[in-house]
Amino acid sequence: MSEFLKGRKMVAGTALAALVILYLLVPALMAASKEKPGLASLPAKTAGAAHPAPPIPSRQTDTAARVYYRGKVVVLMYHNISPTYHGRGTITPETFAAEISVLVQSGYHIIPVEELAAFLQKQAQVPPNAVAITFDDGYEGVYRYAYPVLKEFRAPATVFLIASYIGKKEGFLSWPQVREMAASGLFTFGGHTFNAHYGAPTGPHTTAPATVAHIYDFASGRKETAAAYRTRLFTDSQRAQALFTQELGAPTPYFAYPYGAFTPALDEILRTAGYRYFFTTLGGANQPGQDPYHIYRINAGAPWVTPERLVSAVRYVAWLYNLPHRMPHMWLPRWAKDPAFAYLKANVPLSYPREPQRKLVNFNLHHARISDRVSPPAATIKR
């Protein structure tokens, strides 16, 4: 019996000690909660404002759970944005706003083209999940519909201008609009030729992009000579750079190939005119060690590209593309026909991405997939 009483006294003593400890700790805990209130303890007008200002995303924000890739940049290609016009390269303002919002909310960091250029030259690092935004041609829809969205998210972008269209052709930007966008600090402008963005005849029944074609003269039945081709393209490039200098104060080092077509001859002309970074339409992720003068892009501005599909395509191409791989020395759209190209293909060694199946990645189709265009035999691949 005495042992039973001793046990009860021990339990009672323990309980009393616990009560004393709680009595001493509760005031301290209450004071700490007053110093750092939680959301539930905030005044109603602060916690649940009728129209709270949306937070402006910062590309510096990053969490370990949101790192999809490092040391790569995926460049997005857009063309036109319009609520009424419909075409292969046009999306609605709502779709564009949704794509940018989903990218930012998913943890992607939108970087300027200058940061991309320094990264490719191994002069700077980029944040994880880095993407860059580009627009081809210079449509007025970029100013009306993309500019407000990019300002809201503080997202930089690059616009490649067909210089002779600016302020001259309906549906395209004006120079005051270009200067306003440049002054915002969000936009960089690049070249897309002065007036060489069209399909030119290369024979009685064939055409090719004017930037790579030796133009056929129906009156004489002859084609442009190599010297005449170089003179025409160099003059066009000089006129574009002179207009950039006149309107924006300096020439531009950035150029986007019309129709994605490029050859060694075109690249030599562009470099002579002061361009240094060439943007292709070939899908891939960019990283140091690749050819810094040829930059991969994926098509984000097609009507069939949804925000969810775009995010999946960015992750997929970043996962798929790893060094070593090489950009081809020339690329032409399927509709381009010119006997001169046959000579180039036979005499210029082509090199392709070193994928296990040796296949080119093509994101300019209706959905992200690996193209069924297989590279040439191993003997023609430059090692």
C-alpha positions in Angstrom: 0.0 0.0 0.0 2.8 2.4 0.9 4.4 1.7 -2.5 1.1 2.6 -4.3 0.9 5.9 -2.4 4.5 6.7 -3.3 3.7 6.1 -7.0 0.7 8.4 -6.8 2.8 11.1 -5.1 5.5 10.8 -7.9 2.8 11.2 -10.6 1.3 14.2 -8.9 4.7 15.8 -8.5 5.5 15.3 -12.2 2.1 16.8 -13.2 2.7 19.8 -10.9 6.1 20.4 -12.5 4.6 20.3 -16.0 2.0 22.9 -15.0 4.7 25.2 -13.6 6.7 24.9 -16.8 3.7 25.7 -18.9 2.8 28.7 -16.7 6.3 30.1 -17.3 6.4 29.4 -21.0 2.9 30.6 -22.2 3.6 34.4 -21.7 6.9 34.1 -23.7 5.1 32.3 -26.5 2.3 34.9 -26.6 4.9 37.7 -26.8 6.7 36.0 -29.7 3.5 35.6 -31.6 2.7 39.3 -31.2 6.1 40.2 -32.6 5.7 38.1 -35.7 2.0 37.8 -36.6 0.9 35.2 -39.1 -1.6 35.9 -42.0 -4.6 35.0 -39.8 -3.7 37.6 -37.2 -3.2 40.4 -39.7 -5.9 43.1 -40.0 -8.7 42.2 -42.5 -7.8 45.1 -44.9 -4.2 43.7 -45.2 -4.9 40.0 -45.4 -7.8 40.1 -47.8 -7.7 43.4 -49.8 -10.4 43.7 -52.4 -8.0 44.2 -55.3 -4.5 43.4 -54.1 -1.7 44.4 -56.5 -0.2 41.3 -58.3 3.4 40.6 -57.3 5.9 41.3 -60.0 7.9 38.1 -60.6 11.6 38.3 -60.3 13.8 36.0 -62.4 16.2 35.8 -59.5 13.7 33.8 -57.5 14.6 30.1 -57.5 13.9 27.0 -55.5 15.6 23.6 -55.7 12.3 22.0 -56.7 12.0 24.3 -59.7 15.4 23.6 -61.3 14.7 21.7 -64.5 18.1 22.4 -66.2 21.3 24.4 -65.7 23.9 25.8 -68.0 21.5 26.0 -71.0 19.3 28.6 -72.6 16.2 27.8 -74.7 15.3 30.6 -77.1 11.6 31.1 -78.0 10.6 32.3 -81.4 7.4 34.4 -82.0 6.2 36.3 -85.0 2.8 38.2 -84.9 0.2 38.7 -82.1 -3.3 39.7 -83.2 -6.8 39.2 -81.8 -8.3 39.1 -85.4 -5.7 37.9 -87.9 -5.1 34.1 -88.0 -2.1 32.5 -89.6 0.6 29.9 -89.0 2.8 32.5 -87.2 0.1 34.4 -85.3 -1.3 33.9 -81.8 -3.8 35.8 -79.8 -2.9 38.3 -77.0 -4.6 36.0 -74.5 -2.4 33.0 -75.5 0.8 35.1 -75.4 -0.1 36.4 -71.9 -0.9 32.9 -70.7 2.4 31.5 -72.0 4.5 34.2 -70.3 2.6 33.8 -67.1 2.9 30.0 -67.1 6.7 30.3 -67.8 7.2 32.7 -64.9 5.0 30.8 -62.5 6.8 27.5 -63.4 10.1 29.0 -62.4 11.7 29.9 -65.8 14.0 32.8 -65.9 13.7 35.1 -68.9 17.0 36.6 -69.8 18.1 39.3 -72.3 19.9 38.5 -75.5 23.0 40.3 -74.3 23.2 37.8 -71.4 22.7 34.9 -73.9 25.6 36.2 -76.1 28.0 36.5 -73.1 27.0 33.0 -72.0 27.7 31.5 -75.4 31.1 33.2 -75.4 31.8 31.7 -71.9 32.0 35.2 -70.4 28.9 34.9 -68.1 26.7 32.4 -66.3 22.9 32.2 -66.7 20.3 31.3 -64.0 18.8 27.8 -64.1 15.8 27.3 -66.4 16.9 30.2 -68.6 14.9 31.1 -71.6 15.1 34.1 -74.1 12.2 35.6 -76.1 12.5 36.7 -79.7 10.1 38.1 -82.3 10.7 38.0 -86.1 9.7 40.5 -88.7 8.7 43.5 -86.5 4.9 43.3 -86.5 2.9 46.1 -84.8 1.2 43.5 -82.6 4.5 43.2 -80.6 4.0 46.8 -79.5 0.3 46.6 -78.9 0.0 43.2 -77.2 3.4 41.8 -76.2 4.9 45.0 -74.8 2.4 45.5 -72.0 2.7 41.8 -70.9 6.5 41.9 -70.9 6.4 45.2 -68.9 4.2 43.6 -66.3 6.5 40.7 -65.9 9.7 42.7 -66.4 10.7 40.2 -69.1 13.2 41.2 -71.8 12.8 40.3 -75.5 14.5 40.8 -78.8 12.7 41.9 -82.1 14.3 41.2 -85.5 13.2 43.9 -87.9 12.8 43.9 -91.6 14.2 47.4 -91.7 12.6 48.7 -94.8 9.1 47.8 -93.4 9.4 49.9 -90.3 7.3 53.0 -90.5 6.5 52.2 -94.2 4.4 49.1 -94.3 1.0 48.7 -92.7 0.8 46.3 -89.8 4.4 46.8 -88.9 6.1 48.8 -86.2 7.0 52.5 -86.5 10.4 53.9 -85.5 8.8 55.9 -82.6 7.4 52.7 -81.3 10.8 51.0 -81.7 12.5 53.8 -79.8 10.0 53.7 -77.0 10.4 50.0 -76.6 14.2 50.3 -76.7 14.1 53.1 -74.0 12.1 50.8 -71.7 15.3 48.7 -71.2 13.3 45.5 -72.0 13.8 45.3 -75.8 16.8 44.7 -78.0 16.5 45.0 -81.8 18.2 42.9 -84.4 18.3 42.6 -88.2 16.1 40.5 -90.4 17.4 42.1 -93.7 16.7 45.5 -95.1 14.5 44.2 -97.9 15.5 40.6 -98.7 12.8 38.6 -96.9 11.0 37.0 -99.8 11.1 34.0 -102.0 13.1 34.7 -105.2 13.1 32.8 -108.5 16.1 30.5 -109.0 14.9 29.1 -112.3 11.8 29.0 -114.5 9.9 26.9 -111.9 11.9 27.1 -108.6 12.3 29.5 -105.8 14.4 29.9 -102.6 14.9 32.6 -99.9 16.4 35.7 -101.4 19.1 35.7 -98.8 20.6 32.4 -100.1 19.3 32.4 -103.7 21.2 33.2 -106.9 18.2 35.0 -108.5 17.1 34.0 -111.9 16.4 36.6 -114.6 13.5 35.6 -116.8 14.4 38.1 -119.5 17.9 36.8 -120.1 17.4 33.3 -118.8 20.5 33.6 -116.6 21.2 33.5 -112.9 22.9 35.9 -110.7 26.7 35.3 -110.5 28.4 34.7 -107.2 29.9 38.2 -107.2 26.5 39.8 -107.9 25.0 37.8 -105.1 27.6 38.9 -102.6 27.2 42.6 -103.7 23.4 42.4 -103.4 23.3 40.9 -99.9 26.2 43.0 -98.6 24.4 46.2 -99.8 21.2 45.1 -98.2 23.0 44.4 -94.9 24.8 47.7 -95.0 21.5 49.6 -95.5 19.9 47.8 -92.6 22.8 48.6 -90.3 22.9 52.2 -91.4 19.2 52.5 -90.5 19.8 51.0 -87.1 22.6 53.5 -86.5 20.4 56.4 -87.7 17.3 55.5 -85.6 18.8 53.7 -82.6 22.3 55.1 -82.4 24.3 52.0 -83.2 24.4 48.9 -85.5 23.2 45.6 -84.1 25.2 42.4 -83.8 22.0 40.2 -83.9 20.4 38.7 -87.0 17.6 36.2 -87.6 17.7 34.2 -90.8 14.6 34.7 -93.0 12.9 31.3 -93.3 15.7 29.9 -91.2 17.9 29.5 -94.4 21.7 29.9 -94.1 24.8 29.0 -96.0 28.5 29.7 -95.5 28.4 32.5 -98.2 25.6 34.3 -96.4 27.3 34.0 -93.0 30.5 35.5 -94.5 28.5 38.5 -95.8 26.7 39.0 -92.5 29.9 39.0 -90.5 31.4 41.6 -92.9 28.4 43.8 -92.2 28.9 43.6 -88.5 26.5 40.9 -87.4 27.9 38.4 -84.9 25.0 36.2 -83.6 22.7 34.4 -86.0 19.4 33.0 -84.9 18.2 29.9 -86.7 14.8 28.1 -86.8 16.4 24.8 -85.8 15.2 23.5 -82.5 17.6 22.9 -79.7 19.0 24.2 -76.4 22.0 26.6 -76.4 25.1 26.0 -74.3 28.7 27.1 -74.1 30.9 25.1 -76.4 28.6 25.1 -79.4 29.0 27.4 -82.4 28.3 30.8 -80.8 27.3 32.3 -84.2 24.4 30.0 -84.8 21.7 29.9 -82.1 18.9 27.3 -81.8 15.3 28.4 -81.2 11.9 26.6 -80.8 8.7 27.9 -82.2 6.5 29.2 -79.4 4.3 31.4 -81.6 2.2 29.0 -83.5 -1.6 28.7 -83.0 -1.4 25.0 -81.9 1.1 25.7 -79.2 -0.6 25.9 -75.8 1.1 27.2 -72.6 1.3 23.7 -71.2 2.8 22.3 -74.5 5.3 25.1 -74.6 6.5 24.3 -71.0 6.8 20.7 -71.9 8.7 21.5 -75.1 11.2 23.7 -73.3 11.9 21.0 -70.7 12.2 18.3 -73.4 14.6 20.1 -75.6 16.8 21.1 -72.6 16.9 17.5 -71.5 17.5 16.1 -75.0 20.3 18.5 -76.1 23.6 17.8 -74.5 27.1 18.3 -75.9 28.8 17.2 -78.0 26.7 18.3 -80.9 27.3 20.6 -83.9 25.1 22.9 -86.0 25.0 22.1 -89.7 27.0 24.4 -91.9 23.9 25.2 -94.0 20.2 24.7 -93.7 17.4 25.3 -96.2 13.6 25.0 -96.0 12.1 22.2 -98.0 10.7 24.4 -100.7 14.1 26.0 -101.5 15.4 24.8 -104.9 18.6 26.1 -106.6 21.2 24.1 -108.5 23.9 26.0 -106.6 22.7 24.3 -103.4 23.6 20.9 -104.8 27.2 22.0 -105.2 27.2 23.3 -101.7 25.8 20.1 -100.3 28.4 18.1 -102.1 31.4 20.2 -101.2 30.6 21.6 -97.7 31.0 19.0 -95.0 27.8 18.9 -93.0 27.7 18.1 -89.3 24.6 17.2 -87.2 23.8 16.8 -83.6 25.4 13.7 -82.2 22.2 12.0 -81.0 22.3 8.2 -80.5 19.9 7.9 -83.5 21.6 10.8 -85.3 18.3 12.7 -85.8 17.6 16.4 -86.0 15.3 17.9 -83.5 12.4 19.9 -85.0 10.0 21.8 -82.9 8.5 23.8 -85.7 5.8 21.2 -86.4 2.3 20.9 -84.8 3.8 19.4 -81.6 7.2 18.6 -80.1 8.7 15.5 -81.6 11.9 14.3 -83.1 12.0 14.8 -86.9 12.2 11.8 -89.0 14.9 13.4 -91.2 17.9 11.3 -90.6 21.5 12.6 -91.0 23.6 11.6 -94.0 25.9 8.5 -93.8 28.7 8.5 -91.3 31.3 9.2 -93.9 29.9 12.7 -94.6 29.7 13.7 -90.9 32.5 15.9 -89.7 34.1 14.4 -86.7 
